[in-house]
Amino acid sequence: MAMARIKLIILDFDGTLADTRQANYHAYAVALAEEGFRLGEEEYFGRWFGMRCPEFLREAGFTDPAVIDRIRRRKIELYPTFFDTVRLNEPLWNFCLDFRRQGGRVWIASTGQADNVRNAMRALSLDEGIDGIVTSNDVQQSKPSPECFLKIMQAEGVSPDETLIFEDSPVGLEAARRSGAGYFKVTL
């Protein structure tokens, strides 16, 4: 039985293609401090890193939709001020560039907000090299639902057997597994 040729690579952004942990933490810490909430670094990384903003804020005890939206917008505003802490996963990025030169397609599937992902990509000069992006703004269900991955596969007209996913978080890995594609766990 012949194996399918990989035609599509899908990358998670935060924690996979880029180490954005510190930038995300500091932007949230400042935004939440303005609301009188102290966000501990260990708690954030242990419990909430990688969650969509509204879900994270609800888990942290915020219930007012207006307050959640205000914190979300403030975090987006603050995030670029911490881009000096963002680091590109250069081996993975170089692998993807080589893959594209050989005719493959490379997409990002992130639970992050579209503005946050695009701003971080610009800061890392990643505008070239990515064929498309699906963020939390583009799907109904976040990871561990495979919706983001399946949406990209459909857009590219490829099957799960022709797709390879790179993820770091437990919810992202579960979404990759549910998509039926091959996947790798990335540890930065």
Helices and strands as residue ranges (DSSP letters): E 8-11, E 18-19, H 21-33, H 41-43, I 44-48, H 53-59, H 65-78, G 79-85, E 87-88, H 90-101, E 105-109, H 114-123, E 132-134, G 136-138, H 147-156, G 160-162, E 163-167, H 170-179, E 182-185
